[in-house]
Amino acid sequence: MSTPGGIDPLDSLALRRRVLLTGLLTLVAFVGCGVALTGLGAPAWLILPAMVLVYAALVRPLMRPVRAAHRMQRDTAFAAYRAARDGR
């Protein structure tokens, strides 16, 4: 069983790698975007919309499989709890 992004929900090491990779890419993108805008002489207020665009274009899509895998883990754990409680 895997999520739409191809991550096995029971493989917590893969989830951790995905989160760390996303964090590293986000940090590099945020710093790079800030440096590029500063180097171009753009006004400081343009950094915030640029960061929002980086978040929407990079972080949300990369974290979607992690959220789906986490949801599957919760659903599986809850189903096991209900089965144990009902005595199945």
Residue, then its C-alpha position, 0 to 999 in steps of 0.5 A: m500500500s502506498t500513497p499517491g506520491g509513492i511513499d509507503p505509509l509504514d516506512s517512517l524512514a522514507l517519511r523522515r527523508r522526505v520531510l528533511l529533503t523538503g526542509l533543505l530544498t525550502l531553506v535553499a529556495f528561501v535564501g536563494c530567492g532573498v539573495a536574488l531579490t536583494g541582488l537585483g535591488a528589488p524593494a524589501w516588500l517583494i520578498l514576502p510575496a516571493m516566499v509565498l510563491v516558493y511555499a505554494a510551488l515547492v513545499r505544499p506539493l512536496m509535503r502532500p505524500v507525507r500528509a497522505a501517509h500520515r493520514m493512512q497511519r492514523d486511519t490504520a491505527f484507529a481501525a486496529y483500536r476499534a477492532a481490539r475494542d470490539g473484540r474482533 
